[in-house]
């Protein structure tokens, strides 16, 4: 039996929409329903590859797993991947679309709305319950002419809308009232309830604020979701912070502009005895056990940031001292001798750090695929590729993982395979090579346990949905 779609909107970005949709997907799946997540348009450089080799936002991939559904491109038909302050690559139904990418923002909607609408209705027909995530805030009046991810979606499927606020930031009731009053009357009628997210403390401190809000809107506050620390991947912003800890194995993670897929280091972040330290500005890297270079949506500009800050020279000195260096995708490319960009997919040609004897050329065709490789321990390594780069190896490098997929030169390694550290055996070997000792656990099992913990918040909050 088909149920009314549920849509989570926020008063602001980072209000916890992705987390709540993940929790709701598992909540309904635990009731035996067939469930699918949906977000019409996502802006994030954290992406994943579906089994059919198409690209979607990492958050929607996780939500599909929470729903116990196979991740599919219809769950996130549009993905914007920022590569400059005013430019994003547009992924349409899982594929890079150069025509839409170069089209003015306000001209895109007539081309994209039919695609979004078709994807939405395909999920509504296939699944009993669809849980929809909005983007940013529906009260962004300046974006109304081009809007196809918030109230346009809610009106299209007559969704039950729940407006969410991050109460930990303060000003929650003003946010909720102001956002509600910015909606048109036909949009207000879809709002079934307000959700106070990330609440700390005693609910009695809220006093009669919820009654005050309902008197002015006619909408009840239906749930108070407590603030919890969790290990679920972040949608698009790195919140993890850490400082060097001499009691642990410290890994320097270089967080340059346009860094992508930072969630693939989560398994390291949450390993006992390991301390992953985000590095954004120049500092000495002498005492770190290893240096990690993540992917990038604009590898040349990320490299220029390293050069401007002095971190590029610091990485080279660390490599010369024998510190292990590991680059993933864009991080691999900038470790090479040259990066060529003949089609100007990013920001032009640039000389690399010269730590790997490789040369990379960015091509319009984008490789997006899941991969399985034999593991040294006799099992299987699983990961995925997302890259425009074609890399040629020189005589001084050796293959790492498989020919063309990874490269190694002394203490410097790089790979195109995202998700390597999610693999328990690979993660353990990497850490033990740095002198770490301890226990490693299945990261997929740990994430699933966190999803279950999130789902319990739905019922414990009293949210009848």
GUVEX-471101 format. One record per residue (C-alpha): chain; x, y, z. Coordinates in nm, 4 decimals, m for minus. Layout:
// GUVEX-471101
('A', (X, Y, Z)) ...
END
This chain:
// GUVEX-471101
('A', (0.0000, 0.0000, 0.0000)) ('A', (0.1395, 0.3366, m0.1058)) ('A', (0.1839, 0.5867, 0.1761)) ('A', (0.1963, 0.9660, 0.1573)) ('A', (0.5531, 1.0803, 0.0855)) ('A', (0.7320, 1.2420, 0.3793)) ('A', (0.9573, 1.5415, 0.3208)) ('A', (1.2154, 1.6842, 0.5595)) ('A', (1.2967, 2.0505, 0.5023)) ('A', (1.5253, 2.2714, 0.7066)) ('A', (1.5266, 2.6321, 0.8162)) ('A', (1.8948, 2.6428, 0.7211)) ('A', (2.1637, 2.4295, 0.5684)) ('A', (2.3162, 2.1804, 0.8126)) ('A', (1.9949, 2.1585, 1.0161)) ('A', (2.0293, 1.7787, 1.0185)) ('A', (1.8014, 1.6939, 0.7261)) ('A', (2.0259, 1.4179, 0.5901)) ('A', (2.0592, 1.2590, 0.9339)) ('A', (1.6814, 1.2608, 0.9905)) ('A', (1.6089, 1.1140, 0.6475)) ('A', (1.8622, 0.8383, 0.7186)) ('A', (1.6960, 0.7671, 1.0532)) ('A', (1.3467, 0.7689, 0.8999)) ('A', (1.4499, 0.5351, 0.6183)) ('A', (1.5664, 0.2743, 0.8691)) ('A', (1.2654, 0.3417, 1.0959)) ('A', (1.0238, 0.2564, 0.8141)) ('A', (1.2366, m0.0316, 0.6841)) ('A', (1.2243, m0.1833, 1.0332)) ('A', (0.8450, m0.1756, 1.0033)) ('A', (0.8696, m0.3971, 0.6961)) ('A', (0.7967, m0.1264, 0.4402)) ('A', (0.9773, m0.0894, 0.1098)) ('A', (1.1454, 0.2504, 0.1425)) ('A', (1.3424, 0.4838, m0.0819)) ('A', (1.5141, 0.8177, m0.0155)) ('A', (1.4952, 1.1052, m0.2626)) ('A', (1.6746, 1.4366, m0.3011)) ('A', (1.6094, 1.6144, m0.6277)) ('A', (1.9291, 1.8180, m0.6256)) ('A', (2.2306, 1.7886, m0.4006)) ('A', (2.5366, 2.0133, m0.3871)) ('A', (2.8311, 1.8167, m0.2562)) ('A', (3.1717, 1.6879, m0.3558)) ('A', (3.1062, 1.3734, m0.1514)) ('A', (2.9741, 1.1272, m0.4084)) ('A', (2.9272, 0.7546, m0.4474)) ('A', (2.8811, 0.5164, m0.7383)) ('A', (2.5737, 0.2967, m0.7705)) ('A', (2.5937, m0.0677, m0.8810)) ('A', (2.5057, 0.0349, m1.2375)) ('A', (2.8046, 0.2737, m1.2425)) ('A', (2.6241, 0.6054, m1.1953)) ('A', (2.7098, 0.8887, m0.9595)) ('A', (2.4878, 1.0109, m0.6744)) ('A', (2.5375, 1.2085, m0.3548)) ('A', (2.7038, 1.0158, m0.0746)) ('A', (2.4173, 1.1050, 0.1600)) ('A', (2.1562, 0.9470, m0.0669)) ('A', (2.3732, 0.6377, m0.1053)) ('A', (2.3840, 0.6036, 0.2743)) ('A', (2.0090, 0.6677, 0.3000)) ('A', (1.9444, 0.3895, 0.0509)) ('A', (2.1488, 0.1522, 0.2657)) ('A', (1.9499, 0.2701, 0.5678)) ('A', (1.6316, 0.1868, 0.3759)) ('A', (1.7787, m0.1548, 0.2866)) ('A', (1.7299, m0.0582, m0.0773)) ('A', (1.9744, m0.0778, m0.3670)) ('A', (2.1186, 0.2711, m0.4287)) ('A', (1.9861, 0.4039, m0.7598)) ('A', (2.0375, 0.7200, m0.9599)) ('A', (1.6680, 0.8127, m0.9367)) ('A', (1.7248, 0.8782, m0.5659)) ('A', (1.9424, 1.1804, m0.6531)) ('A', (1.8898, 1.2779, m1.0175)) ('A', (2.0904, 1.6043, m0.9942)) ('A', (2.4281, 1.6434, m0.8228)) ('A', (2.6207, 1.9716, m0.8271)) ('A', (2.9933, 1.9326, m0.7575)) ('A', (3.1603, 2.2699, m0.6840)) ('A', (3.4911, 2.3212, m0.8643)) ('A', (3.5202, 2.6996, m0.8142)) ('A', (3.3459, 2.9689, m0.6111)) ('A', (3.0926, 3.0293, m0.8897)) ('A', (3.1088, 2.7063, m1.0891)) ('A', (2.9946, 2.3476, m1.0379)) ('A', (3.0022, 2.0377, m1.2532)) ('A', (2.6449, 1.9190, m1.2996)) ('A', (2.5790, 1.5467, m1.2797)) ('A', (2.2449, 1.4597, m1.4436)) ('A', (2.1093, 1.1109, m1.3803)) ('A', (2.4531, 0.9962, m1.2763)) ('A', (2.6543, 1.1377, m1.5667)) ('A', (2.8511, 1.4591, m1.6084)) ('A', (2.6520, 1.6906, m1.8392)) ('A', (2.8765, 1.9582, m1.9971)) ('A', (2.5863, 2.1366, m2.1691)) ('A', (2.3904, 2.1880, m1.8466)) ('A', (2.7134, 2.2682, m1.6607)) ('A', (2.7805, 2.5669, m1.8876)) ('A', (2.4176, 2.6839, m1.8961)) ('A', (2.3222, 2.9929, m1.6883)) ('A', (2.1649, 2.8942, m1.3560)) ('A', (1.8219, 3.0453, m1.4206)) ('A', (1.7966, 2.8810, m1.7644)) ('A', (1.8375, 2.5263, m1.6320)) ('A', (1.4995, 2.4585, m1.4737)) ('A', (1.2987, 2.3940, m1.7954)) ('A', (1.5563, 2.1320, m1.8941)) ('A', (1.5930, 1.9704, m1.5512)) ('A', (1.2440, 1.9692, m1.4026)) ('A', (1.1097, 1.6934, m1.6332)) ('A', (1.4069, 1.4758, m1.5340)) ('A', (1.3536, 1.5380, m1.1624)) ('A', (0.9790, 1.4831, m1.1881)) ('A', (1.0235, 1.1534, m1.3738)) ('A', (1.2738, 1.0256, m1.1156)) ('A', (1.0409, 1.1195, m0.8287)) ('A', (0.7385, 0.9465, m0.9776)) ('A', (0.9365, 0.6327, m1.0591)) ('A', (1.0179, 0.5975, m0.6877)) ('A', (0.6601, 0.6768, m0.5837)) ('A', (0.5382, 0.3961, m0.8082)) ('A', (0.7970, 0.1410, m0.6946)) ('A', (0.8163, 0.1946, m0.3179)) ('A', (0.5585, 0.2009, m0.0406)) ('A', (0.7242, 0.4904, 0.1423)) ('A', (0.9416, 0.7638, m0.0078)) ('A', (1.1329, 0.9901, 0.2308)) ('A', (1.2358, 1.3149, 0.0632)) ('A', (1.5080, 1.5565, 0.1652)) ('A', (1.4983, 1.9255, 0.0810)) ('A', (1.8034, 2.1462, 0.0305)) ('A', (1.9052, 2.4537, 0.2225)) ('A', (1.5821, 2.6292, 0.3159)) ('A', (1.2487, 2.6679, 0.1338)) ('A', (1.2490, 3.0331, 0.2495)) ('A', (1.5309, 3.1376, 0.0160)) ('A', (1.3151, 3.3822, m0.1808)) ('A', (1.5934, 3.4715, m0.4246)) ('A', (1.6018, 3.1104, m0.5469)) ('A', (1.2274, 3.0740, m0.6079)) ('A', (1.2471, 3.1170, m0.9895)) ('A', (1.4908, 2.8249, m1.0234)) ('A', (1.3645, 2.6115, m0.7336)) ('A', (1.3148, 2.2405, m0.8008)) ('A', (1.4204, 2.0746, m0.4774)) ('A', (1.1982, 2.2081, m0.1971)) ('A', (0.8352, 2.3167, m0.2238)) ('A', (0.8205, 2.2405, m0.5958)) ('A', (0.8772, 1.8752, m0.5036)) ('A', (0.6374, 1.8838, m0.2080)) ('A', (0.3569, 2.0260, m0.4217)) ('A', (0.4252, 1.7790, m0.7019)) ('A', (0.3652, 1.4763, m0.4775)) ('A', (0.1478, 1.6359, m0.2065)) ('A', (0.4046, 1.5384, 0.0570)) ('A', (0.3682, 1.5656, 0.4320)) ('A', (0.6311, 1.8296, 0.5109)) ('A', (0.8194, 1.8469, 0.8411)) ('A', (1.0160, 2.1662, 0.8939)) ('A', (1.3367, 2.1059, 1.0898)) ('A', (1.5562, 2.3443, 1.2859)) ('A', (1.8950, 2.3022, 1.4536)) ('A', (1.8016, 2.4193, 1.8032)) ('A', (2.1649, 2.3890, 1.9158)) ('A', (2.2404, 2.7060, 1.7160)) ('A', (1.9819, 2.9166, 1.9009)) ('A', (1.6957, 3.1207, 1.7609)) ('A', (1.5019, 2.8071, 1.6720)) ('A', (1.1476, 2.9376, 1.7145)) ('A', (1.2211, 3.2564, 1.5207)) ('A', (1.3688, 3.0407, 1.2435)) ('A', (1.0620, 2.8184, 1.2312)) ('A', (0.8120, 3.1034, 1.2376)) ('A', (1.0020, 3.3111, 0.9829)) ('A', (1.0459, 3.0194, 0.7445)) ('A', (0.6793, 2.9235, 0.7696)) ('A', (0.5649, 3.2814, 0.7003)) ('A', (0.7822, 3.2945, 0.3868)) ('A', (0.5832, 3.0080, 0.2336)) ('A', (0.2823, 3.0564, 0.0082)) ('A', (m0.0578, 2.9500, 0.1539)) ('A', (m0.0715, 2.6331, m0.0566)) ('A', (0.2768, 2.5442, 0.0701)) ('A', (0.1922, 2.6159, 0.4337)) ('A', (m0.0952, 2.3682, 0.4100)) ('A', (0.1555, 2.0879, 0.3464)) ('A', (0.3491, 2.1500, 0.6703)) ('A', (0.2389, 1.8812, 0.9152)) ('A', (0.4797, 1.9548, 1.1965)) ('A', (0.7929, 2.1209, 1.3295)) ('A', (1.0951, 1.9211, 1.4467)) ('A', (1.3472, 2.0526, 1.6988)) ('A', (1.6726, 1.8788, 1.6088)) ('A', (2.0011, 1.8499, 1.8035)) ('A', (1.8447, 1.9384, 2.1390)) ('A', (2.0608, 1.9305, 2.4524)) ('A', (1.9305, 1.9554, 2.8060)) ('A', (1.5952, 1.9405, 2.9781)) ('A', (1.2862, 1.9751, 2.7503)) ('A', (1.1145, 2.1597, 3.0364)) ('A', (1.3384, 2.4552, 2.9512)) ('A', (1.1343, 2.5037, 2.6326)) ('A', (0.8434, 2.6283, 2.8446)) ('A', (0.5374, 2.7235, 2.6385)) ('A', (0.7395, 2.8126, 2.3276)) ('A', (0.5845, 2.5300, 2.1255)) ('A', (0.2314, 2.6455, 2.2133)) ('A', (0.3325, 3.0014, 2.1186)) ('A', (0.4513, 2.8757, 1.7805)) ('A', (0.1384, 2.6680, 1.7172)) ('A', (m0.0885, 2.9625, 1.7991)) ('A', (0.0791, 3.1641, 1.5233)) ('A', (0.1041, 2.8909, 1.2614)) ('A', (m0.1523, 2.6231, 1.3427)) ('A', (0.1311, 2.3704, 1.3189)) ('A', (0.2346, 2.1514, 1.6159)) ('A', (0.5889, 2.0648, 1.7183)) ('A', (0.5895, 1.6889, 1.6693)) ('A', (0.9367, 1.5817, 1.7812)) ('A', (1.2357, 1.6856, 1.9878)) ('A', (1.5398, 1.4979, 1.8595)) ('A', (1.8298, 1.4867, 2.1076)) ('A', (2.1796, 1.5842, 2.0056)) ('A', (2.3979, 1.2757, 1.9692)) ('A', (2.7523, 1.2243, 1.8529)) ('A', (2.7518, 0.9696, 1.5739)) ('A', (2.9873, 0.8124, 1.3217)) ('A', (2.7683, 0.8488, 1.0130)) ('A', (2.9304, 1.0118, 0.7077)) ('A', (2.8783, 1.3843, 0.6676)) ('A', (2.6908, 1.5055, 0.3618)) ('A', (2.9216, 1.7826, 0.2423)) ('A', (3.1038, 1.9575, 0.5283)) ('A', (3.3913, 1.8237, 0.7353)) ('A', (3.3007, 1.8778, 1.1018)) ('A', (3.5767, 1.6565, 1.2387)) ('A', (3.8379, 1.8450, 1.4405)) ('A', (4.1444, 1.7104, 1.6161)) ('A', (4.4858, 1.8204, 1.7374)) ('A', (4.8100, 1.6278, 1.7420)) ('A', (4.8071, 1.3719, 2.0227)) ('A', (5.1442, 1.2169, 2.1077)) ('A', (4.9688, 0.9167, 2.2688)) ('A', (4.8213, 0.8079, 1.9357)) ('A', (4.9166, 0.7314, 1.5757)) ('A', (4.8694, 1.0742, 1.4147)) ('A', (4.7703, 1.1045, 1.0485)) ('A', (4.7733, 1.4437, 0.8730)) ('A', (4.4724, 1.4874, 0.6416)) ('A', (4.5262, 1.7789, 0.4020)) ('A', (4.1911, 1.9552, 0.3629)) ('A', (4.2463, 2.1799, 0.0617)) ('A', (3.9762, 2.3693, m0.1295)) ('A', (3.7449, 2.1418, m0.3322)) ('A', (3.8545, 1.8332, m0.1382)) ('A', (3.6106, 1.5506, m0.2086)) ('A', (3.4925, 1.2249, m0.0539)) ('A', (3.6459, 1.3043, 0.2826)) ('A', (3.4113, 1.0503, 0.4411)) ('A', (3.6318, 0.7702, 0.3089)) ('A', (3.8717, 0.8433, 0.5953)) ('A', (3.5978, 0.7972, 0.8578)) ('A', (3.7053, 0.4412, 0.9297)) ('A', (4.0489, 0.5760, 1.0249)) ('A', (3.9004, 0.8630, 1.2257)) ('A', (3.7054, 0.6191, 1.4419)) ('A', (3.9766, 0.3561, 1.4899)) ('A', (4.0975, 0.3271, 1.8489)) ('A', (4.4455, 0.4718, 1.8919)) ('A', (4.4392, 0.6648, 1.5628)) ('A', (4.4167, 1.0435, 1.5437)) ('A', (4.3325, 1.1997, 1.2062)) ('A', (4.4196, 1.5717, 1.2125)) ('A', (4.2715, 1.7999, 0.9420)) ('A', (4.5428, 2.0334, 0.8080)) ('A', (4.4307, 2.3495, 0.6252)) ('A', (4.7192, 2.5912, 0.6711)) ('A', (5.0976, 2.5631, 0.6957)) ('A', (5.2357, 2.3683, 0.9863)) ('A', (5.5241, 2.1294, 1.0355)) ('A', (5.4406, 1.7713, 0.9454)) ('A', (5.7551, 1.6165, 1.0960)) ('A', (5.5870, 1.4167, 1.3703)) ('A', (5.2991, 1.2662, 1.1723)) ('A', (5.3048, 0.8942, 1.1014)) ('A', (5.1595, 0.9497, 0.7525)) ('A', (5.0125, 1.2214, 0.5315)) ('A', (4.6803, 1.1709, 0.3508)) ('A', (4.5802, 1.3645, 0.0380)) ('A', (4.2098, 1.3261, m0.0471)) ('A', (4.0361, 1.3564, m0.3798)) ('A', (3.9557, 1.6953, m0.5286)) ('A', (3.6992, 1.8377, m0.7703)) ('A', (3.9646, 2.0855, m0.8853)) ('A', (4.3016, 1.9217, m0.8416)) ('A', (4.5003, 2.2091, m0.9918)) ('A', (4.3410, 2.4664, m0.7620)) ('A', (4.3905, 2.2375, m0.4618)) ('A', (4.7569, 2.2097, m0.5538)) ('A', (4.7851, 2.5873, m0.5902)) ('A', (4.6486, 2.6182, m0.2363)) ('A', (4.9210, 2.3841, m0.1119)) ('A', (5.1804, 2.5950, m0.2928)) ('A', (5.0459, 2.9282, m0.1641)) ('A', (5.0368, 2.8095, 0.1967)) ('A', (5.3760, 2.6387, 0.1866)) ('A', (5.2216, 2.2975, 0.2516)) ('A', (5.3410, 2.1690, m0.0868)) ('A', (5.7061, 2.2153, 0.0137)) ('A', (5.6293, 2.0645, 0.3552)) ('A', (5.4817, 1.7509, 0.1932)) ('A', (5.7867, 1.7160, m0.0322)) ('A', (6.0201, 1.7484, 0.2678)) ('A', (5.8166, 1.4893, 0.4576)) ('A', (5.8410, 1.2482, 0.1649)) ('A', (6.2175, 1.3009, 0.1490)) ('A', (6.2387, 1.2192, 0.5222)) ('A', (6.0612, 0.8900, 0.4526)) ('A', (5.7157, 0.9771, 0.5873)) ('A', (5.4501, 0.7631, 0.4145)) ('A', (5.2367, 0.9712, 0.1755)) ('A', (4.9038, 0.8421, 0.0445)) ('A', (4.6919, 1.0187, m0.2195)) ('A', (4.3452, 0.9199, m0.3389)) ('A', (4.2223, 1.0176, m0.6880)) ('A', (4.2943, 1.3921, m0.7104)) ('A', (4.5450, 1.3456, m0.4290)) ('A', (4.7159, 1.0829, m0.6442)) ('A', (4.7189, 1.3149, m0.9466)) ('A', (4.8809, 1.6088, m0.7698)) ('A', (5.1594, 1.3809, m0.6429)) ('A', (5.2662, 1.3255, m1.0053)) ('A', (5.4922, 1.5199, m1.2398)) ('A', (5.2273, 1.6912, m1.4531)) ('A', (4.8520, 1.7413, m1.4730)) ('A', (4.7201, 1.8265, m1.8205)) ('A', (4.3733, 1.9759, m1.8689)) ('A', (4.3283, 2.0261, m2.2456)) ('A', (3.9466, 2.0530, m2.2259)) ('A', (3.9626, 2.2956, m1.9282)) ('A', (3.7491, 2.0640, m1.7165)) ('A', (3.9058, 2.2172, m1.4050)) ('A', (4.1532, 2.5065, m1.4085)) ('A', (4.4265, 2.4312, m1.6576)) ('A', (4.7651, 2.2604, m1.6682)) ('A', (4.9961, 2.2517, m1.3692)) ('A', (5.3184, 2.0840, m1.2603)) ('A', (5.2665, 1.8380, m0.9771)) ('A', (5.4708, 1.7715, m0.6650)) ('A', (5.6907, 1.5247, m0.8544)) ('A', (5.6775, 1.2547, m0.5891)) ('A', (5.5319, 0.9943, m0.8272)) ('A', (5.6632, 0.9365, m1.1781)) ('A', (5.3206, 0.9729, m1.3414)) ('A', (5.1507, 1.2161, m1.5796)) ('A', (4.7725, 1.2651, m1.5755)) ('A', (4.5460, 1.4066, m1.8474)) ('A', (4.1891, 1.5051, m1.7695)) ('A', (3.9442, 1.3724, m2.0306)) ('A', (3.5763, 1.4652, m2.0852)) ('A', (3.4732, 1.1021, m2.0398)) ('A', (3.4356, 1.0282, m1.6706)) ('A', (3.5039, 0.6870, m1.5190)) ('A', (3.2412, 0.5926, m1.2606)) ('A', (3.2307, 0.2313, m1.1502)) ('A', (3.2356, 0.0033, m0.8507)) ('A', (3.5368, m0.2266, m0.8297)) ('A', (3.6331, m0.5517, m0.6612)) ('A', (3.9968, m0.6595, m0.6440)) ('A', (4.1752, m0.9560, m0.4874)) ('A', (4.3201, m0.8722, m0.1480)) ('A', (4.6619, m0.9823, m0.0221)) ('A', (4.4878, m1.1526, 0.2697)) ('A', (4.2945, m1.3721, 0.0267)) ('A', (3.9684, m1.1790, 0.0391)) ('A', (3.8257, m0.9012, m0.1757)) ('A', (3.8954, m0.5275, m0.1754)) ('A', (3.5861, m0.3194, m0.2563)) ('A', (3.5754, 0.0428, m0.3647)) ('A', (3.4717, 0.2725, m0.6450)) ('A', (3.6206, 0.5025, m0.9083)) ('A', (3.5101, 0.8582, m0.9931)) ('A', (3.7596, 1.0444, m1.2112)) ('A', (3.8214, 1.2274, m1.5392)) ('A', (4.1939, 1.1551, m1.5220)) ('A', (4.3897, 0.9142, m1.7391)) ('A', (4.7263, 0.8455, m1.5757)) ('A', (5.0393, 0.7176, m1.7476)) ('A', (5.3156, 0.5619, m1.5407)) ('A', (5.6849, 0.6312, m1.5855)) ('A', (5.9654, 0.3808, m1.5240)) ('A', (6.0237, 0.4750, m1.1604)) ('A', (5.6808, 0.3762, m1.0248)) ('A', (5.5409, 0.0347, m0.9470)) ('A', (5.1744, m0.0692, m0.9558)) ('A', (4.9735, m0.0503, m0.6359)) ('A', (4.6534, m0.2580, m0.6123)) ('A', (4.6319, m0.3188, m0.9896)) ('A', (4.7942, m0.1731, m1.3023)) ('A', (4.6458, 0.1686, m1.3812)) ('A', (4.4505, 0.1795, m1.0551)) ('A', (4.7316, 0.2684, m0.8158)) ('A', (5.1002, 0.3614, m0.8142)) ('A', (5.3858, 0.3391, m0.5659)) ('A', (5.7321, 0.4948, m0.5530)) ('A', (5.9301, 0.4310, m0.2359)) ('A', (5.7221, 0.5688, 0.0535)) ('A', (5.4711, 0.7514, m0.1722)) ('A', (5.1538, 0.5768, m0.2868)) ('A', (4.8366, 0.6791, m0.4656)) ('A', (4.5209, 0.5102, m0.5892)) ('A', (4.2094, 0.5852, m0.7907)) ('A', (4.0081, 0.3486, m0.5723)) ('A', (3.7898, 0.5359, m0.3235)) ('A', (3.6807, 0.3553, m0.0084)) ('A', (4.0028, 0.1629, 0.0455)) ('A', (4.0101, 0.2212, 0.4201)) ('A', (3.6573, 0.0837, 0.4572)) ('A', (3.8178, m0.2543, 0.3915)) ('A', (3.9192, m0.3983, 0.7297)) ('A', (4.2283, m0.5925, 0.6191)) ('A', (4.3672, m0.3075, 0.4071)) ('A', (4.3104, m0.0557, 0.6881)) ('A', (4.4814, m0.2803, 0.9416)) ('A', (4.7855, m0.3413, 0.7183)) ('A', (4.8197, 0.0315, 0.6496)) ('A', (4.8061, 0.1230, 1.0183)) ('A', (5.0353, m0.1589, 1.1305)) ('A', (5.2942, m0.0418, 0.8767)) ('A', (5.2970, 0.2871, 1.0717)) ('A', (5.3618, 0.1129, 1.4036)) ('A', (5.0031, 0.1159, 1.5266)) ('A', (4.8727, m0.1780, 1.7272)) ('A', (4.5105, m0.2482, 1.8049)) ('A', (4.1856, m0.3979, 1.6860)) ('A', (3.9991, m0.3146, 1.3674)) ('A', (3.6308, m0.3755, 1.3120)) ('A', (3.4082, m0.4018, 1.0071)) ('A', (3.3326, m0.0424, 0.9089)) ('A', (3.0134, m0.1382, 0.7235)) ('A', (2.8860, m0.3119, 1.0382)) ('A', (2.9775, m0.0091, 1.2481)) ('A', (2.7903, 0.2257, 1.0133)) ('A', (2.4855, 0.0006, 1.0130)) ('A', (2.4847, 0.0001, 1.3933)) ('A', (2.4942, 0.3804, 1.3877)) ('A', (2.1974, 0.3855, 1.1482)) ('A', (2.0036, 0.1659, 1.3896)) ('A', (2.0929, 0.4001, 1.6757)) ('A', (1.9681, 0.6968, 1.4718)) ('A', (1.6417, 0.5159, 1.3956)) ('A', (1.5692, 0.4673, 1.7655)) ('A', (1.5554, 0.8467, 1.8046)) ('A', (1.2405, 0.8586, 1.5939)) ('A', (1.0361, 0.6509, 1.8357)) ('A', (1.2032, 0.7723, 2.1569)) ('A', (1.1320, 1.1350, 2.0600)) ('A', (0.7585, 1.0642, 2.0506)) ('A', (0.7364, 1.1430, 1.6798)) ('A', (0.4272, 0.9627, 1.5540)) ('A', (0.4902, 0.9356, 1.1840)) 
END
